């Protein structure tokens, strides 16, 4: 699936020109296809959608209303703000005194108060306003106005502007660049929501359970989905934390919003605020024109999924805490707080409580996240799921790679070694095994006991390791950590940087090695307290 959203924009000339003026701001995020058309029953918009395959459609006024009733795809309507109307009328008054404004409104009386106040605000009495519900009605009213000769200049949507120009009248477009950006930002948000939903539905990897432990986890997930309280998912890598997060999202009151995932260990400090909170136009030298919507704001009305929360540096934790407490963000360079409503799901494979005790994770953030906790057991602790998940992925990948596999026959060969295997990579590793089998079957490889040893050498290595002294890799890792701690005087921040691991991971390893006490929670080591052997 393309990383850029596809937006089909339907409108008339001046509207298209307006959108083209802001397109460079969106070139990295969206592919925008512009079709110049006035929405009516004479145009087959279903064929347009089939041809261009957009994630969402965007339009304005009566066009948008027509398309919303005609298409199943989300249709985003161009907003018209009071500021847009005031600015457009002010520009028109510089062209002529008699200004005739046309606006689309399903309920024409809704804008009455603004237009009653405009003459006093701008000065002069030559302002008239017409509302319409369909393009036919708009054309009729404009023709009547032109025949009466009652206007020097027309303000309205692009179709009205085109009709006025054909009759020799100057025309001012009602919409602004700011409202155009607001429409495109909303289109991007809804496109991401739709893409995430489709990916969740279509991609191999639907959540499969057959054990009482995971049945209980799924039951609790549905319970914890209610309301806005945070949910903390704990479990080894590959146990299905992201799947559970999706299940909670779909069962929650926030299901209509996006599930926005953030890898908490991968955002550099210097980009943290602009990525999470966004920024306004001109916030810094390299900022994008028009600003950028931050990840937290993208989750408004949906779910903010904080993956690998245990890897987030302390300097970033305090900034995240404030957002979770206040449920608001202030984009970089802005003086305005944006109030938000979203549900938080955090996931970690670390012992967060232990990290809190060691000073590697803020206790106030931990308690903010740990309202409800779900522990996902590793696959080796729920052997009942192995057969069910294996069958599911073999069937999924057989269909995906268009290969006819006898899953029942395969299971006869796979079940025994799979049940004996320890699954260090959990469900993700099992998924990889199933895909490997399917790909090789698609290329004509016979799946039997002999070829399984070649396809899945991990099984053979696991069997061969029985009786061999365990922990050799951990011993080497421990030596590297001990040597770095000694060389750097117990400075844990320097050690984690030198070894390329997070402070939380280092803390866990030191705890396993029983070295934390020798250097203290603050990382200030006492070199004389212990000698580290290199051998």
N, C-alpha and C positions, 0 to 999 in steps of 0.2 A: 504494500500500500504506500502511495506517495506520501512523503512527509509534508508536502504543501497541500493546503486545502484547495478545492476547486469550487469556485463561486460563479454561477451563471447570473449575469446582471442584465435585466431587460428594461429598457427605457428609450426615451427619445433623445434627439441630438444634444441639446444643451445639458441634459442630465449625463449623457455619455462623456461629454467634454469635461464636466465637473469631476467625474470619477477618474478619467484619464489624468487629471491634474494631481491626484493624490496616489495614483498607482505606484510610483517609485517607492513610496513608503512601505509597500506591502509585497514587493517583488520576492522577498525571501520567505514569506509566509503563505502566499496564496497565488494560485493561477486564476486570473479573473477573465472570463469570457464575456464580452459585451455584445448583445444583440439589440439592434435598434428596432423597436416595435411598439405599437400601441396595443395593449392587451384587448383581445376581442375573441369571439367565438369563431372567427374566420381563420385564426392561426392555430396550428396544432402544436401546443406547447409540450405535450407529452412526447412528441417526436423530437423536439429540441432537447428535452431532458435526456432522452435515449441516445441522442447523438453526442452530446457533450459530457454526459455522466457527471454532473456536479454533485457536490455534497449538500449544498444549499442554493437557493435562488434568492436574489435581491432585486427589489424594484421600489417604486414610489407611488404614493397616492392611490388613485383608482386602479392603476396597473397592479399594484401590490395586492389590493383587495380582491381583484378578479383572480389573480394567480393563487392566492391563499385558498380560494374556494375550488380551484380547478386542479391543483397539484397535491400529491401526498407528501412531497418533500417540504422541509421547512422553508417558508418564504419570509424574508426579512424586509420590513418596510422602512423606507427612508424617514427618519424623524424630522419634524418641523418644529423648531423651538420658537418661543416668543422673540428671542433675539434675532433669529433668522428673518422673521417677518418685519421687525422694526428696521433692521439693517437694509433689507431689500426695498422697503418703502422709502427710506431715506435716500438710497441711491436713485430710485425712480424720480423722486422730487427734484433732483438735480437736472433731470432731463425735461420734465414738464410738470405743470401744476396739477393737472387732472390725472390722478392715478387710480387705475382700476385693478383691484387685487382679486385673484381667483385662488381658492384653496379647496382641496378635497376634504370633505368631512361627512361621515355617515350620519352625523347629527349636526346639521348646519348651525344650530344655535350655540354650539360649544365654544366658538371663538368670538362670540358677539361682544363680550366685555373688552377684549383687547382692541378691537376695531373701533369701539365707541371712544376709547381713551386716546387712540393714535392722533387724531387731528389736534387735540390740545397739546400732546407731547411733541409733535413735529411742527405744528403751526400750519395754518391754512385749512380750507374746508373742501378741497377738491378730491377727497378720498372716498372711493366706493368699494364695497366688498361683495363678492358673490361666492357662495359655496355650491359644490356640486357633488353628486354621488357616483356618476358614471361619466365616461369620456364623451358619450353622445350628448348628455346634458351640458357638459362643459362647452362643447362646440356650439350648441344652440345659444347659450348665454353669451358667448363671445361674439357670435355673428350678430346678435341683437345689439350688443354694445357698439360694435363697429358701424352698423347701419345707422345708429342714433348719433354717431360722432361725438360721444360723450367722454372720450378719454384721449389724453395725449400720450400715455405710456401704460403698458400692461405689466403687472407682476403676477407670476404664477409658476406652476410646474413646467417641465420641458415641452409637453404637448401643447399647452396653452401658449407658450412662447413661440412655438413654431407656427401655430395658427395666426397669431398676431403679426408675426414677421411677414407672412404671406400677404397680409392685408396692409402692409406698409406702416405698421405701428411698431415703435420701439418696444422692446421687451426685456424685462429683468428677471433672471431665474430666482425662484423663491428660496432655494436651498443654499447652504454654505458649505465650505470645505470641512468645517468642524462637524456638521451633522452628517456629511458624507463619510467621514472617518468613524463616527459613532455607528453608522449602519454597517460599515465593513468590519469594525471590531466585533459587533454582535454576530455578524455572519461568520467570522472566524471562530468565535466561541461555540456557536451551534454546530459548525462543521466539525470541530474537534469532538464535541459530544457524540455526534452521529458516527464519526469514524471509530471512536472508541467502542461504541455499542456494536457496530458491525464487526469489528475485529474480535470482540469478546464472543460474538455469536458464531463467527465463521472459523476462527483459528482453531487448530487442534489443541486440546488442552482443557476441555470442559471438566469441571470438578467431579471426580468419581470417588465414591466412598462405599465401603462394604463392612467397615469395622464399627464396633460399638463406641470406641473412643472418638472417631471422626464424626459419627452420627451425633454424638453429644456436642462436639464442637460446632457442627452445622446448626444444631438446634439453638445453642447459645448465640451464635452469630445472628440468627433471625431475631432473637430477643433484643440483643444489643443494638440492632439496626434502628430500633425505635428511638425517636428523639434526637437531640443534637449532641449528647454526651460522647466524649472521646473513647475510642477503643484501641487498646494496645495489643498487638499480635506478637507473640514470642515463639520462636522455634528455629531449628537449624536451617541453613540455606537449602532451598529446594523442597521444603515441606508443604508448600502451597499457600504461603501467606498472601501473595497477590491475588490468588483465586478467591480466598476468603474475603479479602477486601472488596472484590467485585461483587461477591454475593451480598455483603452488607450494603454496598451502594445500591444494588438493584432492589433490596428489600426495604430501603430506608425512605423517609419522607423527602430525601434529596435526590431521588432517582432521576428526575428530569434534568438535573444539572450535570456538569461534567465530573468525571473522576480524574483529577489532576495529580499525577504522580511526580514526586520530587526525590531524587537520589541525594540524600542528605550528606553523603561523604564526598560528593564530586563537585561541589560549587566552590570556586576559589573565593577567599575572603573579599577581595576587591570587587567581585561581581555579585556578591550575595544579595545586597539590598536592591540593586537594579533588576536582578533576575526574579526575586521573590515579590518585591513590592512595586516594580515597574518604575517608570520615570516620565516626566512631562517633557514637552518640546523645549529644547535648549538647556536641559538639566546639566549637561556636561559636554565637552568638546566633541566627542565622537557619538553623541546620542542621535538616534534616528529622528528625522523630522516627524512631528506629530506625536512623539513620545511612544511608549510601549506599555502594554498592559502586563502587569506582573503575574506570576504563577498563582499567587494567593488570590488575587482578584479574579483570575480565570476560574477558580473553584467556587466563586460566589454562587449560591444556590445549589451547590453540589457537594462533592467530597474532596478534601485535601488529603492525599495519601503520602505520608512521610516515610519513605522506604529507608532502611538502614539508619534509623534515627540515632542509634548508638554511636555512629561514626561522625556525627556533627560536632565540629569544634566548639569549645566553650564560648568563644567570642561570638559565634553565630547563635548559640542557644538563647542568650539573653534577648536578642532581637526577635527571635521567633516567639519567645515567651510573651512578650508584650502584645504581639498580634493575636495570640490565642486568648489572652486575658481580655483585651479590649474588643476583639472581633472587628478590628478596623486596621487599615493600612494608610500610610501617607507616602505616595510615590515620591521618588527622589526628585528634588527641585520644586515640589508642590507645597503649598501652605494649607492644603485642604485634606482632612481625613475622610476616607471612604469607608462607610459602615458596610460590613459584610455579614453574610449568614451562610455558614458551611459546617459540615461535620468533619471531624478529624479522625483519621485512622493512621496509627503509627505502627511500624513493623521493625523488628530487630532480631538478630541471632545472638545478641550479647546479653549478659546478665546486668541489666540496667540498675537493679538495686545494689548490686556489688559495685558498679561504677559510681553510683551516688555515694556509697560508703567511702570509696577511695578518692572522692573529689574530682572524678573524671566526667561526671554528669551532674547537672544542676538538679537539686532536690525539688525545687519549686516547679521546674518543667516536668520532671518525672511524675509528680502528683497531679499535674494538669493533664497529662496524657493517660495516666493509669486510673481512669474512672472504671472502665471495664477491661478485664484482661482475658485473652484467649491464648492458651498454650497449645501449639500444634505439635503432636508427638512425631518423632522421626519414623520413617517407614519401617525400620527394623522392629519397632515396638507395636506395630499393627500389621502383622503378616496377613491378616484376612484381606487387606486391601491390595496386596501384590497381584493376585490373579485377576481381580476385577480391573485394576488400572492397566495391567498388561494387555488384556483383551481389548479394552477400550482404545488404547493407543495403536495397537496393531491394526484394528479396524479403521481408525481415523487415517493413519498414514497409508494404509492400503488404498483407501479411496483417494487420498491426496495425490499419491504417485501413480494412480490408475493401474494397480497391480492386484491380481486375483490371488490372495493368499488364503490357504486353509488354516484359519486361526485355531480351530480345535486341534488339528494335527500338530501345529506349532507348539501349542500349550503343553502337549505331552512331553516334548523335549525341553521346554523352557521351565516348566513349573518347579521341578526339583532343584536345579541350580539357582533359580531365582529365589526360592524360599530359603536356601542356605546362605545366600549372599547378604552382606551387612548393609548395603546401600548407603555408602558414605555421602553420596550426592542426592539421596532421597528420591522423591518423585521425579525431579528434573532429570536425574540420571537414568531412571527407568524409561522416561519419555525418549531420551537420546538413544537408548538401546533399541527401542521399538522402531524409531525412524531409521536407524542404521540397518536393521533387518529388512525393512520395507524397501529402502533404496537399493540394497543388494539384490533383493528378490526381483525388483523391477529390471535389473540388468541380467537376469537369468541365473543367478547364483542359487544352487540347491541348498535349502535350509535343512541341514541335518546335524547330528551331534558333532561330526567332524568339523563342518564349516562354522559351527557356533564358536568353537575355540578360536577360530581366526577372526570372526566378526566381533566377538566380545571377549577379548583377551583379559579384561578385568576379572572375569569369573575364574579364569585359570590362575591368575596371579593371587586371587583371594584364597583359592584352594591350596596353592603351593605355599602360601605363607603360614599355613597351620603348623604349629610347633616351632616356628622360627621366632627368636626373641623379638618382641614388638617394641615399638617406640624409637627405632633408630633415627627416623626423621625428626621426631620431637627432640631427641637428644642433641642432634646437630643444631636445631633451632635454638634450644636452650643455651648451648655453648655460645652461639652468636650473640644472643641477648646479654648473657653474663659478661662477655668480653666488651660489648658496647657500653654496658652500665659501668664497668670498671674504667674504661678508657675515657668516658665522658663524665665521670664523677657522679653518676647517679642522676644526671639531668634527664628526666623522662621525656621531655619535649624534644631534646636534642637526639635522644636514642631513637624515638619513634620516627623522626625525620631521617636519621641516618639509615635506618633499616627499611624505610618505606612502608611502615605500618601505622595505623591510627593509634592515638593515645589510649583509646578504649581497648583495642586489641593487645597493646603492650601491657596494659594493666592486667588483663585476663591471663596473659602468659606468665607475668611475674607472680600472680597469685598462685597459679599452678606450680610454679617453681619455688614458692614460699620465699620470694625475695623482696616482697613489698615492705615488710617490716624493717629490713636492713637499710632501706633508703627512705622510708617514710612516705606518707601520702602526698606530700608536697614535692617529692622528687629531689629533695636536697640530700644527697648521699653522704654517708660517713664512711670514707674509704677504709678506715681502720677496723670497721665493725665486722668485715668479712673478706676473706680472700677468695677470688674466683679462679678456679682451675681452668686452664686452656685445654687440658688433656682429657 
